[in-house]
Amino acid sequence: MSTAIIAVRTVGIPVTDQDRAVEFYVGTLGLDKRVDVPVEQLGGRWIEIAPLGAATAIALVPADPGHPAGVETGIRLTTADAASLHKELAARGVEVGELLLWEGVPPMFSLRDADGNGLEIVEEQKGEA
């Protein structure tokens, strides 16, 4: 093979309202908006958000019949303190799951955005980066 894949640039989350999604991911979760441009073929905009300095971004793409909103994304975001973030997001009205504290596994919890898309928050362990 003459060309190799070298990275994951984006993973997509289908959303029904891109402005509402930006407010949640940027305003509530604190991610950084990197790109926000109109794309006629999408029927909306190409929006990329990510944690500051992260190599991989999340694209907030318009949902359609073939790609409905309300999915389990499989995306796992990291935080320095899962318990504190869980408490803070719950206080802000975010739908969060139980804080899971399993022996030998980093603390984690699930959350849902306004479209019901599911993500996981996992505490970064010392020595990871």
QUIFENCOR-V545882 format. One record per residue. N is the residue number from 1. SS is DSSP state (@ for helix, = for strand, . for the rest). PSI is psi in radians with two decimals (NA if undefined). Layout:
BEGIN
N:SS:PSI ; N:SS:PSI
END
This chain:
BEGIN
1:.:2.25 ; 2:.:-0.38 ; 3:.:2.29 ; 4:.:2.57 ; 5:.:2.29 ; 6:.:-0.19 ; 7:.:2.91 ; 8:.:2.07 ; 9:.:-0.93 ; 10:=:2.73 ; 11:=:2.48 ; 12:=:2.51 ; 13:=:2.11 ; 14:=:2.28 ; 15:=:2.61 ; 16:.:-0.37 ; 17:.:1.83 ; 18:@:-0.64 ; 19:@:-0.76 ; 20:@:-0.70 ; 21:@:-0.75 ; 22:@:-0.75 ; 23:@:-0.73 ; 24:@:-0.94 ; 25:@:-0.61 ; 26:@:-0.93 ; 27:@:-0.72 ; 28:@:-0.83 ; 29:.:-0.30 ; 30:.:0.32 ; 31:.:2.87 ; 32:=:2.32 ; 33:=:2.05 ; 34:=:-0.70 ; 35:=:2.43 ; 36:=:1.63 ; 37:=:2.54 ; 38:=:2.46 ; 39:=:1.81 ; 40:@:-0.70 ; 41:@:-0.44 ; 42:@:-0.30 ; 43:.:0.48 ; 44:=:-2.41 ; 45:=:2.77 ; 46:=:1.97 ; 47:=:2.21 ; 48:=:2.28 ; 49:=:2.69 ; 50:=:2.77 ; 51:.:2.54 ; 52:.:2.20 ; 53:.:-0.05 ; 54:.:2.55 ; 55:.:-0.59 ; 56:.:2.39 ; 57:=:2.91 ; 58:=:2.25 ; 59:=:2.19 ; 60:=:1.63 ; 61:=:2.56 ; 62:=:2.27 ; 63:.:2.64 ; 64:=:3.06 ; 65:.:-0.55 ; 66:.:-0.27 ; 67:=:1.31 ; 68:.:2.72 ; 69:.:2.97 ; 70:.:0.68 ; 71:.:2.81 ; 72:=:1.96 ; 73:=:-0.45 ; 74:=:0.07 ; 75:=:2.28 ; 76:=:2.03 ; 77:=:2.68 ; 78:=:2.71 ; 79:=:2.77 ; 80:.:-0.46 ; 81:.:1.66 ; 82:@:-0.71 ; 83:@:-0.78 ; 84:@:-0.75 ; 85:@:-0.69 ; 86:@:-0.85 ; 87:@:-0.78 ; 88:@:-0.81 ; 89:@:-0.71 ; 90:@:-0.72 ; 91:@:-0.47 ; 92:.:0.00 ; 93:.:0.18 ; 94:.:2.42 ; 95:=:1.83 ; 96:=:2.57 ; 97:.:-3.11 ; 98:.:2.48 ; 99:.:2.04 ; 100:=:2.18 ; 101:.:1.55 ; 102:.:2.42 ; 103:.:2.28 ; 104:.:0.02 ; 105:.:2.45 ; 106:.:2.53 ; 107:.:2.49 ; 108:=:2.84 ; 109:=:2.81 ; 110:=:2.81 ; 111:=:2.85 ; 112:=:2.46 ; 113:.:-3.06 ; 114:.:-0.40 ; 115:.:-0.04 ; 116:.:0.15 ; 117:.:2.32 ; 118:=:2.40 ; 119:=:2.90 ; 120:=:2.53 ; 121:=:2.20 ; 122:=:2.33 ; 123:=:2.27 ; 124:.:2.32 ; 125:.:2.60 ; 126:.:2.37 ; 127:.:-0.23 ; 128:.:2.69 ; 129:.:NA
END
